[in-house]
Amino acid sequence: MRCVVRVFWGPRKETPQELAGRWKAMLDALPALLPEGGSAPEGQPWTWTRHHTSGRPAELRPEEAELSAALRADRDSPQTSDGAGLRLSSRGGPGWEISISGRGGGESEYVTQAVVLAVVSPDGTEVPEAALLALIADTWQPDIGDVTDDDLLDALEDDAGYDYTQSQLCVGRLGYLSPGRAALAPDGVGAARKELRGEGVLLDIAPPGDAGAVVDAYVRLREAGALEPLPRPMNRTHL
């Protein structure tokens, strides 16, 4: 079973050290939410595998100094045009694999910044999807986010005309909306949850497997303007 937790936002200039603080907060919290997703003993921080555009993967500990150095190296790489990012993975118990990719701190007017967490788990395992989305939304303060999977994305494309190649936004069975987007959401689309510490709204839209409810919510949110992409060129972090 595979689920994907995603958040997106517009330009927000941040230093590698500031980004490292966000990465550390997120990585430190994941073992408690996904205890079987890493190889470290319970209560201990995981050691992650960092994947490079070129070169061999390397171990990375979730310590602020190591994270800052890795982000600084990525920012200064000739292959980086904006911001700084990491690609990490962790293998845990049988059937478990966690991967995270993210890029932030940039000022591009055309490239959206993002963090994407993918969780592969044994069939039948209950993954705390709402808590994962709440963690990432509180940590990164994005514009929009969701929990989805390949079947949901296929349903949105086939039944509602969703096209990710056109920079369109969508929601999955859970959605996060920044305050400006939440103000546009029509009544009756999902149930607001209370996991968030910061601003914005976390919506419980449908249980796993109910693609029809997700498609209906997507259409209603799109028609209400809550899923409008940030205007290009982007000049703000949130709608």
Secondary structure, 3 states (H helix, E strand, C coil): CEEEEEEEECCCCCCHHHHHHHHHHHHHHHHHHCCCCCCCCCCCCCCEEECCCCCCCEEECCCHHHHHHHHHHHHHCCCCCCCEEEEEEEECCCCCEEEEEEEECCCCCCCCEEEEEEEECCCCCCCCHHHHHHHHHHHHCCCEEEEECHHHHHHHHHHHCCCHHHCCCCCCCEEEECHHHHCCCCCCCCEEECCCCCCCEEEECCCCCCHHHHHHHHHHHHHHCCCCCCCCCCCCCCC
